[in-house]
Amino acid sequence: MLAFRSLSQALYRPRAGSVGTVIAGAVIVGALSSCDLPFSLDLPTTRSLESGATGTLVAADSFEITGSYSEGSKRWSIDLQLSRPSSERVTIATADIKLEAIILGNNAYFRGQQFLSTHMGSDLVSRSFVKAAGNGWWKGSAGHVPQLTDLTDGVIFGSTFLGQATTQRTDHMSVDGVDAVELSGARGDVFITAQAPYRVLRVRLKHGVVVDGIRDADLRFVNYNHDFGISAPADVIDFSNLTTLPPIYTVVSVDTSRCGSPCVVSALLKNLGGLLHARAPATITFSMADTASRQVLGSCQVQVVPDVGFNATTTVMCTIDNASTQQSNAAIVTATPDNPGHG
């Protein structure tokens, strides 16, 4: 319940003891007890502001939330586009990580190589998957996307920030040049347009308060009922179906039996990925190094052309120049794949 100052002087100044005094007093008490009148009669009532804020969030076909918040030890920026009934596009970023997500019902698509890298293993195959994905979209679970229901669901928003949660009102505020009313409480400050339909403009959480798993948030609500054109991306990678990946070649074995003069070497390769969307052919680098000193004695490269399908094998070969038979007998030859990944 908001605390209002007495309106007796503004409403009525009757003679002492008159009937008007009693009537005026009753009017004032009724106004204060209902919390239905602000300090000035030309301003919207608090009840109207709260009803408009929750109602426009409930009724909006779409809107966008931008701003920043803290989670863990990092400060994140966020741009969330919500289109009802069940479409979202969200981008979150820190100084070194950026993740994009598109949610369409139960389907979710993600993009962000650095984010993927931090959530994959350190083994060679996992690193190959990260590189293969590149900056392309991959399919994931919609359950992995945070649900900001306290901020996006109008009814829950009202119970979290408004009504009994509100303890103070400040008029004649400004949010990005728009006249606003600030309703504050223990959880945060809500800025609502001073003119109907009383849309939410800004939410600022109090320091240390956690809502929907985030804290210290400062968020703008913009672009109500805007068509964001959210749709599924093309060329999506599905890690549960590796045939949707670009080729990922691993070396099964290296053959040096034909390393003489010239030194012809070959490698048996296996493709752990598919045939889609590679930005260039994979390259295999052969390197001959002295067994004792590890000094490189020679090398050669060859591209894998044509590609082979998922789980299929192929053989590539090339010639290491300036490598003698005597050197090859005291050397080790390795083959290292370079899979360029998603275009």
Secondary structure, DSSP 8 states (H G I E B T S, - for coil): -------HHHH----TT-HHHHHHHHHHHHHHHHT---SSTTS--HHHHHHHHHHHHHH-SEEEEEEEEEETTEEEEEEEEEETTTEEEEEEE-SS-EEEEEEETTEEEEE-HHHHHHTS-SSHHHHHHHHHHTT--EEEEGGGS---HHHH-HHHHHHHHSGGGEEEEEEEEEETTEEEEEEEESSEEEEEESSTT--EEEEEE-TT-EETTEEEEEEEEE-TT--------SS-BBTTBGGGS---EEEEEEE-TTBSSSEEEEEEEEESS-SS-BSS--EEEEEEEETTT--EEEEEEEE--S---TT-EEEEEEEETT--HHHHHTEEEEEEEE---B-
